Amino acid sequence: MNEIIPHVAELMTDQYANFLVQKLFDIMPDDVRYNVARVAAPKISMIALTPHGTFSVQKMIETISTREEMEIVRSALSKDVVRLVKDTHGNHVIQKVLQRFDYSDKEFIYEAVASDCVAIAKNKQGCCVLQRCLEHASPDQKTALVKHILSCCLQVVQDPFGNYVLQYVLEAKDSKINDTIAIAFLPHLVQLCMNKFSSNVMEKVLRGASVPIQEMYVETMCNHDIVSQLIQDDFGNYVLQTALSIAAPSQAEALVSAIRPLMPLIKSAPYAKKLEGKIDAITKKTNYRPTAEYENVNRPNGSPTKYDCVNGTYSHHRMHPDNRSAPWQAS
């Protein structure tokens, strides 16, 4: 087994030999594994960036059994965290460290990610790693990282990948954090509601904010100029529908009063019938009866709102006319 040590870096990246190395990691004595880690360390980042080497490095991390081995690997990886995070192969090595290392031993990842939070959130692999960082963080690490994410929320909310980081934060249902995001977004409500990517975030903002913040949002949407823009937009109309769903009865009726005169403008829109259904559900609680001019409208198509980092696929809860297809699905 000692014979492979001088050649371990080459073997770890080889199309076939990497499988042998992975098997050997499972049975290596501690002293041999230590020497393998020591020899591979100067090239460990480059190994992790290769299609076969990434699996070898992940196996090395899985089988670490001594403090000395961990220190060697941590020191070697710490020089290239951001590069690894953004890489198709390297990001899996960073995720393995997040899963396997103790909180203090993976602090180097949190420091590196926080220093380049915007670029990482906007990266296809980086947005997934940020979510895993939050998942595997200590309370203090999570608080610090969320603070960095909040500080750049306006920079990432309209991004094809960055929006998923904010959705993940909002899904944690921390009312204080959700209100902080909601307050930051309120001055930009129309722009964010009408954007392909941030519209999904705005729906979660509405659902997750405290009642006083929800009331501020609904009151703003009752403005004629704002509601007329949202109702005619392929994405904004869905945020408007969410506002109807979460609004208190009195505010929901006020919003319906603002929407109802505008319905003829969207009678041919694919989402018109669904919006009409929400309006009817609210007006049934009163004596208001909808008129026939709003009937016989098409139903909407579909749209992804959640990205599966493992499988590279979207899940759906609604459809938009352009299907909001995943930007990377063609690759």
BALOBA-1460 file (C-alpha; in Angstrom, 3 decimals):
// residues 331
<rec num="1" residu="m" x="0.000" y="0.000" z="0.000"/>
<rec num="2" residu="n" x="2.913" y="2.345" z="0.662"/>
<rec num="3" residu="e" x="3.938" y="1.946" z="-2.973"/>
<rec num="4" residu="i" x="1.053" y="4.078" z="-4.200"/>
<rec num="5" residu="i" x="1.800" y="7.059" z="-1.948"/>
<rec num="6" residu="p" x="4.224" y="8.856" z="-4.329"/>
<rec num="7" residu="h" x="1.696" y="8.503" z="-7.166"/>
<rec num="8" residu="v" x="-1.501" y="9.144" z="-5.217"/>
<rec num="9" residu="a" x="-2.377" y="12.502" z="-6.820"/>
<rec num="10" residu="e" x="-2.192" y="11.005" z="-10.299"/>
<rec num="11" residu="l" x="-4.162" y="7.927" z="-9.272"/>
<rec num="12" residu="m" x="-6.914" y="9.966" z="-7.601"/>
<rec num="13" residu="t" x="-7.703" y="11.763" z="-10.874"/>
<rec num="14" residu="d" x="-7.448" y="8.749" z="-13.162"/>
<rec num="15" residu="q" x="-10.609" y="7.490" z="-14.828"/>
<rec num="16" residu="y" x="-10.094" y="3.964" z="-13.476"/>
<rec num="17" residu="a" x="-7.509" y="4.182" z="-10.700"/>
<rec num="18" residu="n" x="-9.680" y="6.549" z="-8.647"/>
<rec num="19" residu="f" x="-11.949" y="3.608" z="-7.820"/>
<rec num="20" residu="l" x="-8.980" y="1.683" z="-6.427"/>
<rec num="21" residu="v" x="-7.913" y="4.659" z="-4.315"/>
<rec num="22" residu="q" x="-11.434" y="5.031" z="-2.930"/>
<rec num="23" residu="k" x="-11.489" y="1.352" z="-1.950"/>
<rec num="24" residu="l" x="-8.083" y="1.669" z="-0.316"/>
<rec num="25" residu="f" x="-9.211" y="4.648" z="1.780"/>
<rec num="26" residu="d" x="-11.697" y="2.315" z="3.482"/>
<rec num="27" residu="i" x="-8.986" y="-0.109" z="4.637"/>
<rec num="28" residu="m" x="-5.870" y="2.055" z="5.000"/>
<rec num="29" residu="p" x="-4.174" y="2.108" z="8.405"/>
<rec num="30" residu="d" x="-4.117" y="5.556" z="9.971"/>
<rec num="31" residu="d" x="-0.408" y="6.080" z="9.314"/>
<rec num="32" residu="v" x="-0.768" y="5.284" z="5.597"/>
<rec num="33" residu="r" x="-3.840" y="7.517" z="5.246"/>
<rec num="34" residu="y" x="-1.937" y="10.307" z="6.971"/>
<rec num="35" residu="n" x="0.923" y="9.977" z="4.475"/>
<rec num="36" residu="v" x="-1.495" y="9.901" z="1.550"/>
<rec num="37" residu="a" x="-3.135" y="13.101" z="2.812"/>
<rec num="38" residu="r" x="0.260" y="14.730" z="3.298"/>
<rec num="39" residu="v" x="1.436" y="13.865" z="-0.227"/>
<rec num="40" residu="a" x="-1.871" y="14.810" z="-1.873"/>
<rec num="41" residu="a" x="-2.320" y="18.058" z="0.093"/>
<rec num="42" residu="p" x="-0.394" y="20.429" z="-2.240"/>
<rec num="43" residu="k" x="-2.582" y="19.309" z="-5.159"/>
<rec num="44" residu="i" x="-5.809" y="18.551" z="-3.339"/>
<rec num="45" residu="s" x="-7.751" y="21.515" z="-4.753"/>
<rec num="46" residu="m" x="-6.741" y="20.676" z="-8.308"/>
<rec num="47" residu="i" x="-7.693" y="17.048" z="-7.701"/>
<rec num="48" residu="a" x="-11.089" y="18.134" z="-6.345"/>
<rec num="49" residu="l" x="-11.769" y="20.159" z="-9.501"/>
<rec num="50" residu="t" x="-11.539" y="17.107" z="-11.771"/>
<rec num="51" residu="p" x="-14.442" y="14.780" z="-12.677"/>
<rec num="52" residu="h" x="-12.831" y="11.706" z="-11.057"/>
<rec num="53" residu="g" x="-10.687" y="13.378" z="-8.445"/>
<rec num="54" residu="t" x="-13.677" y="14.946" z="-6.736"/>
<rec num="55" residu="f" x="-14.900" y="11.487" z="-5.699"/>
<rec num="56" residu="s" x="-11.464" y="10.527" z="-4.395"/>
<rec num="57" residu="v" x="-11.237" y="13.666" z="-2.257"/>
<rec num="58" residu="q" x="-14.770" y="13.174" z="-0.950"/>
<rec num="59" residu="k" x="-13.838" y="9.620" z="0.041"/>
<rec num="60" residu="m" x="-10.712" y="10.909" z="1.759"/>
<rec num="61" residu="i" x="-12.864" y="13.307" z="3.786"/>
<rec num="62" residu="e" x="-15.370" y="10.566" z="4.645"/>
<rec num="63" residu="t" x="-12.659" y="8.261" z="6.003"/>
<rec num="64" residu="i" x="-10.609" y="10.770" z="8.001"/>
<rec num="65" residu="s" x="-10.017" y="9.238" z="11.418"/>
<rec num="66" residu="t" x="-7.386" y="11.414" z="13.088"/>
<rec num="67" residu="r" x="-7.020" y="15.056" z="13.970"/>
<rec num="68" residu="e" x="-3.774" y="15.240" z="12.014"/>
<rec num="69" residu="e" x="-5.429" y="14.105" z="8.771"/>
<rec num="70" residu="m" x="-8.252" y="16.596" z="9.226"/>
<rec num="71" residu="e" x="-5.798" y="19.460" z="9.768"/>
<rec num="72" residu="i" x="-3.904" y="18.582" z="6.581"/>
<rec num="73" residu="v" x="-7.075" y="18.487" z="4.482"/>
<rec num="74" residu="r" x="-8.528" y="21.624" z="6.053"/>
<rec num="75" residu="s" x="-5.338" y="23.595" z="5.492"/>
<rec num="76" residu="a" x="-5.092" y="22.444" z="1.874"/>
<rec num="77" residu="l" x="-8.708" y="23.253" z="1.003"/>
<rec num="78" residu="s" x="-8.789" y="26.600" z="2.801"/>
<rec num="79" residu="k" x="-6.694" y="28.230" z="0.070"/>
<rec num="80" residu="d" x="-9.315" y="27.689" z="-2.656"/>
<rec num="81" residu="v" x="-12.740" y="27.639" z="-0.997"/>
<rec num="82" residu="v" x="-14.489" y="30.122" z="-3.293"/>
<rec num="83" residu="r" x="-13.074" y="28.509" z="-6.427"/>
<rec num="84" residu="l" x="-14.202" y="25.088" z="-5.245"/>
<rec num="85" residu="v" x="-17.645" y="26.349" z="-4.233"/>
<rec num="86" residu="k" x="-18.300" y="27.690" z="-7.737"/>
<rec num="87" residu="d" x="-16.993" y="24.624" z="-9.552"/>
<rec num="88" residu="t" x="-19.165" y="21.812" z="-10.913"/>
<rec num="89" residu="h" x="-16.981" y="19.165" z="-9.241"/>
<rec num="90" residu="g" x="-15.314" y="21.096" z="-6.443"/>
<rec num="91" residu="n" x="-18.543" y="22.197" z="-4.779"/>
<rec num="92" residu="h" x="-19.288" y="18.590" z="-3.792"/>
<rec num="93" residu="v" x="-16.015" y="18.443" z="-1.852"/>
<rec num="94" residu="i" x="-16.982" y="21.576" z="0.093"/>
<rec num="95" residu="q" x="-20.413" y="20.105" z="0.790"/>
<rec num="96" residu="k" x="-18.757" y="16.933" z="2.084"/>
<rec num="97" residu="v" x="-16.671" y="18.997" z="4.506"/>
<rec num="98" residu="l" x="-19.844" y="20.758" z="5.681"/>
<rec num="99" residu="q" x="-21.417" y="17.376" z="6.393"/>
<rec num="100" residu="r" x="-18.433" y="15.698" z="8.074"/>
<rec num="101" residu="f" x="-16.369" y="18.304" z="9.940"/>
<rec num="102" residu="d" x="-17.160" y="19.737" z="13.355"/>
<rec num="103" residu="y" x="-18.450" y="23.313" z="13.520"/>
<rec num="104" residu="s" x="-15.099" y="24.834" z="14.453"/>
<rec num="105" residu="d" x="-13.209" y="22.809" z="11.848"/>
<rec num="106" residu="k" x="-15.356" y="24.075" z="8.970"/>
<rec num="107" residu="e" x="-15.364" y="27.714" z="10.041"/>
<rec num="108" residu="f" x="-12.901" y="28.439" z="7.213"/>
<rec num="109" residu="i" x="-15.707" y="27.757" z="4.723"/>
<rec num="110" residu="y" x="-18.091" y="30.212" z="6.397"/>
<rec num="111" residu="e" x="-15.435" y="32.917" z="6.452"/>
<rec num="112" residu="a" x="-14.656" y="32.451" z="2.759"/>
<rec num="113" residu="v" x="-18.306" y="32.320" z="1.699"/>
<rec num="114" residu="a" x="-19.184" y="35.435" z="3.692"/>
<rec num="115" residu="s" x="-16.351" y="37.356" z="2.037"/>
<rec num="116" residu="d" x="-17.800" y="36.752" z="-1.453"/>
<rec num="117" residu="c" x="-21.473" y="36.241" z="-0.695"/>
<rec num="118" residu="v" x="-22.975" y="38.012" z="-3.717"/>
<rec num="119" residu="a" x="-20.878" y="36.233" z="-6.348"/>
<rec num="120" residu="i" x="-21.452" y="32.858" z="-4.698"/>
<rec num="121" residu="a" x="-25.221" y="33.366" z="-4.390"/>
<rec num="122" residu="k" x="-25.386" y="34.221" z="-8.102"/>
<rec num="123" residu="n" x="-23.469" y="31.104" z="-9.098"/>
<rec num="124" residu="k" x="-25.252" y="27.896" z="-10.146"/>
<rec num="125" residu="q" x="-23.260" y="25.721" z="-7.728"/>
<rec num="126" residu="g" x="-22.716" y="28.478" z="-5.192"/>
<rec num="127" residu="c" x="-26.407" y="29.030" z="-4.500"/>
<rec num="128" residu="c" x="-26.689" y="25.372" z="-3.500"/>
<rec num="129" residu="v" x="-23.566" y="25.466" z="-1.327"/>
<rec num="130" residu="l" x="-24.895" y="28.541" z="0.496"/>
<rec num="131" residu="q" x="-28.049" y="26.627" z="1.351"/>
<rec num="132" residu="r" x="-25.985" y="23.685" z="2.628"/>
<rec num="133" residu="c" x="-23.896" y="26.118" z="4.680"/>
<rec num="134" residu="l" x="-27.072" y="27.295" z="6.391"/>
<rec num="135" residu="e" x="-28.266" y="23.722" z="6.849"/>
<rec num="136" residu="h" x="-25.067" y="22.496" z="8.536"/>
<rec num="137" residu="a" x="-24.171" y="25.650" z="10.492"/>
<rec num="138" residu="s" x="-23.950" y="26.165" z="14.217"/>
<rec num="139" residu="p" x="-26.398" y="28.792" z="15.564"/>
<rec num="140" residu="d" x="-23.648" y="31.431" z="15.566"/>
<rec num="141" residu="q" x="-22.461" y="30.502" z="12.079"/>
<rec num="142" residu="k" x="-26.005" y="30.615" z="10.751"/>
<rec num="143" residu="t" x="-26.701" y="34.002" z="12.330"/>
<rec num="144" residu="a" x="-23.521" y="35.477" z="10.861"/>
<rec num="145" residu="l" x="-24.133" y="34.055" z="7.385"/>
<rec num="146" residu="v" x="-27.768" y="35.170" z="7.296"/>
<rec num="147" residu="k" x="-26.608" y="38.659" z="8.254"/>
<rec num="148" residu="h" x="-24.324" y="38.704" z="5.199"/>
<rec num="149" residu="i" x="-27.132" y="37.423" z="2.971"/>
<rec num="150" residu="l" x="-29.525" y="40.090" z="4.267"/>
<rec num="151" residu="s" x="-26.961" y="42.792" z="3.567"/>
<rec num="152" residu="c" x="-26.931" y="41.864" z="-0.126"/>
<rec num="153" residu="c" x="-30.545" y="40.725" z="-0.551"/>
<rec num="154" residu="l" x="-31.387" y="43.415" z="-3.108"/>
<rec num="155" residu="q" x="-28.354" y="42.424" z="-5.173"/>
<rec num="156" residu="v" x="-29.354" y="38.771" z="-5.467"/>
<rec num="157" residu="v" x="-33.165" y="38.696" z="-5.378"/>
<rec num="158" residu="q" x="-33.594" y="39.137" z="-9.151"/>
<rec num="159" residu="d" x="-30.848" y="36.677" z="-10.028"/>
<rec num="160" residu="p" x="-31.696" y="33.258" z="-11.559"/>
<rec num="161" residu="f" x="-29.753" y="31.530" z="-8.757"/>
<rec num="162" residu="g" x="-29.559" y="34.111" z="-5.980"/>
<rec num="163" residu="n" x="-33.328" y="34.170" z="-5.556"/>
<rec num="164" residu="y" x="-33.224" y="30.570" z="-4.310"/>
<rec num="165" residu="v" x="-30.900" y="31.525" z="-1.468"/>
<rec num="166" residu="l" x="-33.413" y="34.117" z="-0.272"/>
<rec num="167" residu="q" x="-36.297" y="31.670" z="-0.632"/>
<rec num="168" residu="y" x="-34.366" y="29.211" z="1.546"/>
<rec num="169" residu="v" x="-33.841" y="31.884" z="4.217"/>
<rec num="170" residu="l" x="-37.521" y="32.851" z="4.131"/>
<rec num="171" residu="e" x="-38.615" y="29.218" z="4.421"/>
<rec num="172" residu="a" x="-36.924" y="29.029" z="7.836"/>
<rec num="173" residu="k" x="-39.890" y="31.110" z="9.064"/>
<rec num="174" residu="d" x="-37.900" y="33.415" z="11.341"/>
<rec num="175" residu="s" x="-40.319" y="36.340" z="11.622"/>
<rec num="176" residu="k" x="-37.633" y="38.900" z="12.449"/>
<rec num="177" residu="i" x="-35.511" y="37.907" z="9.449"/>
<rec num="178" residu="n" x="-38.535" y="37.728" z="7.149"/>
<rec num="179" residu="d" x="-39.660" y="41.199" z="8.215"/>
<rec num="180" residu="t" x="-36.167" y="42.579" z="7.611"/>
<rec num="181" residu="i" x="-36.264" y="41.264" z="4.043"/>
<rec num="182" residu="a" x="-39.835" y="42.485" z="3.531"/>
<rec num="183" residu="i" x="-39.015" y="46.017" z="4.681"/>
<rec num="184" residu="a" x="-35.976" y="46.136" z="2.386"/>
<rec num="185" residu="f" x="-38.077" y="45.067" z="-0.597"/>
<rec num="186" residu="l" x="-41.159" y="47.249" z="-0.046"/>
<rec num="187" residu="p" x="-39.761" y="50.379" z="-1.794"/>
<rec num="188" residu="h" x="-39.013" y="48.183" z="-4.829"/>
<rec num="189" residu="l" x="-42.310" y="46.282" z="-4.774"/>
<rec num="190" residu="v" x="-43.406" y="46.795" z="-8.386"/>
<rec num="191" residu="q" x="-40.017" y="46.009" z="-9.896"/>
<rec num="192" residu="l" x="-39.546" y="42.866" z="-7.803"/>
<rec num="193" residu="c" x="-43.090" y="41.585" z="-8.312"/>
<rec num="194" residu="m" x="-42.739" y="41.918" z="-12.085"/>
<rec num="195" residu="n" x="-39.388" y="40.154" z="-12.323"/>
<rec num="196" residu="k" x="-39.294" y="36.528" z="-13.448"/>
<rec num="197" residu="f" x="-37.169" y="35.365" z="-10.506"/>
<rec num="198" residu="s" x="-37.875" y="37.779" z="-7.665"/>
<rec num="199" residu="s" x="-41.652" y="37.360" z="-8.030"/>
<rec num="200" residu="n" x="-41.350" y="33.967" z="-6.314"/>
<rec num="201" residu="v" x="-39.407" y="35.573" z="-3.473"/>
<rec num="202" residu="m" x="-42.068" y="38.257" z="-3.105"/>
<rec num="203" residu="e" x="-44.761" y="35.612" z="-2.681"/>
<rec num="204" residu="k" x="-42.773" y="34.051" z="0.163"/>
<rec num="205" residu="v" x="-42.190" y="37.508" z="1.637"/>
<rec num="206" residu="l" x="-45.944" y="38.067" z="1.744"/>
<rec num="207" residu="r" x="-46.623" y="34.695" z="3.338"/>
<rec num="208" residu="g" x="-43.807" y="34.913" z="5.882"/>
<rec num="209" residu="a" x="-43.991" y="38.515" z="7.059"/>
<rec num="210" residu="s" x="-45.696" y="39.572" z="10.266"/>
<rec num="211" residu="v" x="-49.261" y="40.894" z="10.052"/>
<rec num="212" residu="p" x="-48.282" y="44.602" z="10.261"/>
<rec num="213" residu="i" x="-45.827" y="44.155" z="7.371"/>
<rec num="214" residu="q" x="-48.388" y="42.190" z="5.363"/>
<rec num="215" residu="e" x="-50.831" y="45.053" z="5.865"/>
<rec num="216" residu="m" x="-48.252" y="47.544" z="4.579"/>
<rec num="217" residu="y" x="-47.784" y="45.448" z="1.443"/>
<rec num="218" residu="v" x="-51.498" y="45.031" z="0.745"/>
<rec num="219" residu="e" x="-52.150" y="48.725" z="1.346"/>
<rec num="220" residu="t" x="-49.405" y="49.580" z="-1.143"/>
<rec num="221" residu="m" x="-50.896" y="47.195" z="-3.711"/>
<rec num="222" residu="c" x="-54.274" y="48.916" z="-3.401"/>
<rec num="223" residu="n" x="-52.761" y="51.960" z="-5.120"/>
<rec num="224" residu="h" x="-54.331" y="52.248" z="-8.583"/>
<rec num="225" residu="d" x="-51.090" y="52.731" z="-10.503"/>
<rec num="226" residu="i" x="-49.428" y="49.803" z="-8.732"/>
<rec num="227" residu="v" x="-52.304" y="47.343" z="-8.981"/>
<rec num="228" residu="s" x="-52.836" y="48.170" z="-12.663"/>
<rec num="229" residu="q" x="-49.203" y="47.293" z="-13.398"/>
<rec num="230" residu="l" x="-49.237" y="44.086" z="-11.373"/>
<rec num="231" residu="i" x="-52.508" y="42.746" z="-12.725"/>
<rec num="232" residu="q" x="-51.315" y="43.032" z="-16.328"/>
<rec num="233" residu="d" x="-47.924" y="41.452" z="-15.718"/>
<rec num="234" residu="d" x="-47.203" y="37.758" z="-16.314"/>
<rec num="235" residu="f" x="-45.403" y="37.506" z="-12.957"/>
<rec num="236" residu="g" x="-46.828" y="40.360" z="-10.912"/>
<rec num="237" residu="n" x="-50.348" y="38.966" z="-11.097"/>
<rec num="238" residu="y" x="-49.297" y="35.928" z="-9.077"/>
<rec num="239" residu="v" x="-47.939" y="38.109" z="-6.291"/>
<rec num="240" residu="l" x="-51.238" y="39.966" z="-6.396"/>
<rec num="241" residu="q" x="-53.093" y="36.663" z="-6.017"/>
<rec num="242" residu="t" x="-50.940" y="35.794" z="-3.004"/>
<rec num="243" residu="a" x="-51.759" y="39.181" z="-1.483"/>
<rec num="244" residu="l" x="-55.460" y="38.376" z="-1.842"/>
<rec num="245" residu="s" x="-54.895" y="35.034" z="-0.115"/>
<rec num="246" residu="i" x="-53.074" y="36.403" z="2.941"/>
<rec num="247" residu="a" x="-54.897" y="39.705" z="3.408"/>
<rec num="248" residu="a" x="-57.222" y="40.293" z="6.341"/>
<rec num="249" residu="p" x="-60.910" y="40.450" z="5.257"/>
<rec num="250" residu="s" x="-61.184" y="44.238" z="5.251"/>
<rec num="251" residu="q" x="-57.966" y="44.672" z="3.273"/>
<rec num="252" residu="a" x="-58.861" y="41.838" z="0.912"/>
<rec num="253" residu="e" x="-62.122" y="43.614" z="0.088"/>
<rec num="254" residu="a" x="-60.238" y="46.870" z="-0.523"/>
<rec num="255" residu="l" x="-57.842" y="45.072" z="-2.846"/>
<rec num="256" residu="v" x="-60.746" y="43.420" z="-4.679"/>
<rec num="257" residu="s" x="-62.305" y="46.864" z="-5.134"/>
<rec num="258" residu="a" x="-59.060" y="48.048" z="-6.707"/>
<rec num="259" residu="i" x="-58.746" y="44.971" z="-8.934"/>
<rec num="260" residu="r" x="-62.346" y="44.532" z="-10.111"/>
<rec num="261" residu="p" x="-62.492" y="47.553" z="-12.500"/>
<rec num="262" residu="l" x="-59.253" y="46.358" z="-14.120"/>
<rec num="263" residu="m" x="-60.402" y="42.821" z="-14.935"/>
<rec num="264" residu="p" x="-61.488" y="43.703" z="-18.510"/>
<rec num="265" residu="l" x="-57.839" y="44.545" z="-19.224"/>
<rec num="266" residu="i" x="-56.824" y="40.906" z="-18.682"/>
<rec num="267" residu="k" x="-59.884" y="39.002" z="-19.872"/>
<rec num="268" residu="s" x="-57.753" y="37.147" z="-22.453"/>
<rec num="269" residu="a" x="-54.813" y="36.507" z="-20.111"/>
<rec num="270" residu="p" x="-54.114" y="32.850" z="-19.200"/>
<rec num="271" residu="y" x="-54.166" y="33.691" z="-15.482"/>
<rec num="272" residu="a" x="-57.412" y="35.687" z="-15.528"/>
<rec num="273" residu="k" x="-59.721" y="32.863" z="-14.487"/>
<rec num="274" residu="k" x="-57.582" y="31.920" z="-11.486"/>
<rec num="275" residu="l" x="-57.538" y="35.536" z="-10.330"/>
<rec num="276" residu="e" x="-61.279" y="35.730" z="-10.866"/>
<rec num="277" residu="g" x="-61.682" y="32.639" z="-8.696"/>
<rec num="278" residu="k" x="-59.801" y="34.256" z="-5.831"/>
<rec num="279" residu="i" x="-61.908" y="37.382" z="-6.155"/>
<rec num="280" residu="d" x="-65.102" y="35.312" z="-6.125"/>
<rec num="281" residu="a" x="-63.979" y="33.486" z="-2.977"/>
<rec num="282" residu="i" x="-63.617" y="36.826" z="-1.218"/>
<rec num="283" residu="t" x="-66.789" y="38.416" z="-2.585"/>
<rec num="284" residu="k" x="-68.888" y="35.402" z="-1.562"/>
<rec num="285" residu="k" x="-68.408" y="36.577" z="2.008"/>
<rec num="286" residu="t" x="-70.186" y="39.818" z="1.048"/>
<rec num="287" residu="n" x="-73.216" y="40.682" z="-1.076"/>
<rec num="288" residu="y" x="-71.059" y="41.624" z="-4.071"/>
<rec num="289" residu="r" x="-71.832" y="39.596" z="-7.212"/>
<rec num="290" residu="p" x="-69.334" y="39.395" z="-10.126"/>
<rec num="291" residu="t" x="-70.608" y="40.395" z="-13.579"/>
<rec num="292" residu="a" x="-70.740" y="38.164" z="-16.640"/>
<rec num="293" residu="e" x="-68.101" y="40.159" z="-18.534"/>
<rec num="294" residu="y" x="-65.380" y="38.422" z="-16.522"/>
<rec num="295" residu="e" x="-66.388" y="34.846" z="-17.420"/>
<rec num="296" residu="n" x="-64.992" y="32.401" z="-20.002"/>
<rec num="297" residu="v" x="-61.302" y="33.130" z="-19.503"/>
<rec num="298" residu="n" x="-58.429" y="30.691" z="-20.029"/>
<rec num="299" residu="r" x="-56.526" y="29.022" z="-17.211"/>
<rec num="300" residu="p" x="-52.769" y="29.612" z="-16.751"/>
<rec num="301" residu="n" x="-49.942" y="27.362" z="-17.860"/>
<rec num="302" residu="g" x="-47.020" y="26.609" z="-15.491"/>
<rec num="303" residu="s" x="-43.825" y="27.770" z="-13.596"/>
<rec num="304" residu="p" x="-40.989" y="26.451" z="-11.434"/>
<rec num="305" residu="t" x="-40.351" y="27.963" z="-8.027"/>
<rec num="306" residu="k" x="-37.926" y="25.608" z="-6.305"/>
<rec num="307" residu="y" x="-34.557" y="24.258" z="-7.451"/>
<rec num="308" residu="d" x="-33.299" y="20.809" z="-6.480"/>
<rec num="309" residu="c" x="-29.536" y="21.244" z="-6.021"/>
<rec num="310" residu="v" x="-28.879" y="17.507" z="-6.139"/>
<rec num="311" residu="n" x="-30.775" y="16.651" z="-9.311"/>
<rec num="312" residu="g" x="-30.566" y="20.028" z="-11.035"/>
<rec num="313" residu="t" x="-34.342" y="20.165" z="-11.520"/>
<rec num="314" residu="y" x="-37.222" y="22.445" z="-10.633"/>
<rec num="315" residu="s" x="-40.402" y="21.628" z="-8.767"/>
<rec num="316" residu="h" x="-43.597" y="23.422" z="-9.703"/>
<rec num="317" residu="h" x="-46.556" y="24.985" z="-7.997"/>
<rec num="318" residu="r" x="-47.815" y="27.208" z="-10.778"/>
<rec num="319" residu="m" x="-47.340" y="27.943" z="-14.460"/>
<rec num="320" residu="h" x="-46.550" y="31.139" z="-16.333"/>
<rec num="321" residu="p" x="-46.894" y="31.709" z="-20.076"/>
<rec num="322" residu="d" x="-43.163" y="31.295" z="-20.718"/>
<rec num="323" residu="n" x="-42.824" y="28.321" z="-18.303"/>
<rec num="324" residu="r" x="-40.003" y="30.135" z="-16.479"/>
<rec num="325" residu="s" x="-37.693" y="27.337" z="-17.623"/>
<rec num="326" residu="a" x="-34.506" y="26.640" z="-15.701"/>
<rec num="327" residu="p" x="-31.630" y="28.555" z="-17.364"/>
<rec num="328" residu="w" x="-29.299" y="25.575" z="-17.113"/>
<rec num="329" residu="q" x="-31.663" y="22.798" z="-18.234"/>
<rec num="330" residu="a" x="-30.479" y="23.083" z="-21.836"/>
<rec num="331" residu="s" x="-26.864" y="22.482" z="-20.829"/>
